[in-house]
Amino acid sequence: MKEKILEKATDMFLNLGFKSVTMDDLAHEMGISKKTIYTHYENKTKLVEDCTSHLFCTISEGIDHICSLGKNPIEELYEIKKFALLHLKDEKSSPQYQLQKYYPKIHDRIKLKQYEMMQECVVDNVMRGIKLGIYRENLNIDFVSRIYFSGVTSIKDHKLFPINQFPVIKLMDDFLEYHLRGIVTPKGRTILNTIINSNQD
C-alpha cells in the first residue's frame, strides 16, 4: 500500500503541485481513508520528502541507463531531455516553484543531489565529446558543466520564463540547442543540425 500511495502522490504532486494537493485529495483519489495514508506517512512533509526522493532515484537510474548505452554525446543529451520530460510532465502546475516555496529544505536537498548527479554526467559527456572531435578542445569543462546546470535550473523559474510565453518542451529544446551550439566543432554542428531537423519532421 505504501508503494501505491507513493506512486499516486508523486503523480498528483507533479500534475497539480506540491502545495495544491492535500491529504484529503490523495485519499479521495485513491478511494482510501486518510487514516490509511497516515499509517504510512505521519504527515504531508514526510510524504513530499519520499516522493521527491523516489522521483530523483527514478530519473537518476534512467539517466544512468541512457549514459551506459554509449551514444554519441549530442544524441545522449537529447535522449536525457526526452526522458526527463516524460517523468516531469509538462510542469504546468509549477511543482518546482511550489516545492521551493513551501518545502525549502526538501528543495535544497534535492537540488544538491541533482547538481552532484548532473555534474558527473555532463563532465563525462563533455570529455567524450572532445575526444570524438565534436566538442571544442579548448573548453573549460568545469565551467561548461556548471553553467549547464545553472541554465537547466533557471529555465524552471516561471517568473523568468512564464509558461504562456515559453512552453516547457520548446524552452528545453531551445536551451539545449543554445548550450550545444556554444561548444560544438563544425563536425558536431553537422550532427546537431541533423538531430534538430529530424525532431521537426
Beta strands, then each sheet from edge to edge (+ up, - down):
end
